C-alpha cells in the first residue's frame, strides 16, 4: 500500500524540541523523520523520500546552512525551512542566500511552522 502522507524531516540537536515538532507534524497529518544532526540526516536511508526539511541553523557539528549548501551541491532541491534561536541580520541573510522557503525564529508558533510547510509543499 502506498502512503500518501508527506514526509517532513526535522533536524535539530535539541531532543525535546525535535520530539515536540515530530508530534506537531504527526497531529497535522505529516510523517515526521527526526534527526539529531546534519550528519545523521546525511547518513539516512536515501530511499526514503523526504518532501520538506525543517532545519536548525546552529547544530553541534555541521551547521544547517552548511547542510543546505551540501544538498544543493549534490543537486537536491528539497524545500528547507530554517529555524533558529540566533536571530541576526547576517545569519538570516546567509540562510536566504543558500535558499529557504521560510526562516523562523524560535519560539515560533506551531501555526507558523505548519503554514511554512504547506507553502513549501506547493512549490
Buried (B, 14 or more C-beta within 10 A) or exposed (E): EEEEEBBBBBBBBBEEBBBBBBEBBEEBEBBBBBBBBBBBBBEEEEEEEBBBBBBBBBBEEBBBBBBBBBBBEEEEEBBBBBBBEEEEEEBBEBBEEBBBBBBBEBEBEBEEBBEBBEBBBEE
